[in-house]
Amino acid sequence: MRIAFSLPIAVVALAAASPALAVNCKDDIAAVERRLNSVGAEQVTGKEPPGGPTSSNSSKALDKPPAGAPSDPGTKPTKAGVEEARTLLAKAKEQDKAGQETACQDTMTKVKEKAGALP
């Protein structure tokens, strides 16, 4: 009897906590913006990002890109893709400021696709 009563309470508690477990768009924007202003993006586009290249400041960052081609050729970054990703990122920032979380997350998905796997 206790299990039958406790299970629905646990499910409701988990459902209530699930939005708190999701990454908000502002954090996603900050992470991707660092990638688009990185040395890797500079190598792809051939020009220094505004404000100069940044470091990921991550203890997990690699010293140099992995050797070999990506397993999915569609993830290869291009100059046009990085530029389009920057344009979409500006749109995502506007959506975030307007409180349009779902639209912002959809735009961020496009940003990541356009940016590709930066070195």
C-alpha positions as CSV (number, residue, x, y, z in Angstrom):
1,M,0.0,0.0,0.0
2,R,2.8,2.4,0.8
3,I,4.5,1.8,-2.6
4,A,1.2,2.5,-4.4
5,F,1.0,5.8,-2.5
6,S,4.6,6.8,-2.8
7,L,5.1,6.1,-6.5
8,P,2.7,8.8,-7.7
9,I,4.2,11.3,-5.3
10,A,7.7,10.5,-6.6
11,V,6.6,10.9,-10.3
12,V,5.0,14.3,-9.5
13,A,8.1,15.5,-7.7
14,L,10.3,14.4,-10.6
15,A,8.1,16.1,-13.2
16,A,8.2,19.3,-11.2
17,A,12.0,19.2,-11.0
18,S,12.6,18.4,-14.6
19,P,12.6,22.0,-15.9
20,A,15.2,22.8,-13.3
21,L,17.4,20.1,-14.7
22,A,17.4,21.5,-18.3
23,V,20.1,23.8,-19.5
24,N,18.7,27.3,-20.0
25,C,19.3,29.2,-23.2
26,K,21.5,31.8,-21.6
27,D,24.0,29.2,-20.5
28,D,23.9,27.5,-23.9
29,I,24.5,30.9,-25.6
30,A,27.6,31.6,-23.4
31,A,29.1,28.1,-24.2
32,V,28.6,28.3,-27.9
33,E,29.8,31.9,-28.0
34,R,33.1,30.9,-26.5
35,R,33.4,28.2,-29.2
36,L,32.6,30.8,-32.0
37,N,35.3,33.1,-30.6
38,S,37.9,30.4,-30.1
39,V,41.2,29.9,-31.9
40,G,39.6,27.0,-33.7
41,A,37.0,29.3,-35.2
42,E,39.7,31.7,-36.2
43,Q,41.5,28.8,-38.0
44,V,38.3,28.0,-40.0
45,T,37.3,31.6,-40.9
46,G,40.8,33.0,-41.3
47,K,40.0,36.1,-39.3
48,E,40.3,37.0,-35.6
49,P,37.0,37.1,-33.7
50,P,35.9,40.5,-32.3
51,G,37.8,41.1,-29.0
52,G,40.4,38.5,-30.0
53,P,40.3,34.7,-29.7
54,T,39.2,33.2,-26.3
55,S,40.2,30.1,-24.5
56,S,37.6,27.5,-23.4
57,N,39.1,27.7,-19.9
58,S,38.2,24.1,-19.6
59,S,40.4,21.5,-17.9
60,K,39.0,19.0,-20.5
61,A,40.0,21.0,-23.5
62,L,42.5,19.3,-25.9
63,D,45.9,21.0,-26.6
64,K,45.3,20.4,-30.3
65,P,42.5,19.1,-32.5
66,P,42.2,15.3,-32.9
67,A,44.0,13.9,-35.9
68,G,41.9,12.6,-38.8
69,A,38.6,13.5,-40.3
70,P,35.4,13.6,-38.4
71,S,33.3,10.5,-38.6
72,D,30.4,12.6,-39.9
73,P,31.6,14.8,-42.8
74,G,28.5,17.0,-42.2
75,T,30.2,18.3,-39.0
76,K,33.2,19.7,-40.8
77,P,33.2,23.5,-40.0
78,T,33.3,26.0,-42.9
79,K,33.9,29.7,-43.0
80,A,30.3,30.4,-44.2
81,G,28.9,28.0,-41.5
82,V,30.7,29.8,-38.7
83,E,29.6,33.2,-40.0
84,E,26.0,32.0,-40.3
85,A,26.2,30.5,-36.8
86,R,27.3,34.0,-35.4
87,T,24.2,35.6,-37.1
88,L,21.9,32.9,-35.6
89,L,23.6,33.4,-32.2
90,A,22.6,37.1,-32.3
91,K,19.0,36.0,-33.0
92,A,19.1,33.6,-30.1
93,K,20.3,36.3,-27.8
94,E,17.3,38.5,-28.8
95,Q,14.9,35.6,-28.3
96,D,16.5,34.9,-24.8
97,K,16.0,38.6,-23.8
98,A,12.4,38.4,-25.0
99,G,11.8,35.3,-22.8
100,Q,11.2,33.0,-25.8
101,E,13.0,30.0,-24.3
102,T,11.7,27.4,-26.8
103,A,12.5,29.5,-29.8
104,C,15.9,30.3,-28.4
105,Q,16.7,26.6,-27.9
106,D,15.5,25.9,-31.5
107,T,17.8,28.6,-32.8
108,M,20.7,27.3,-30.7
109,T,20.3,23.9,-32.3
110,K,20.7,25.5,-35.7
111,V,23.7,27.5,-34.4
112,K,25.5,24.3,-33.4
113,E,24.7,22.6,-36.7
114,K,26.0,25.5,-38.7
115,A,29.2,25.9,-36.6
116,G,30.1,22.2,-37.0
117,A,32.9,20.6,-35.0
118,L,35.4,23.4,-34.6
119,P,39.0,22.5,-34.0
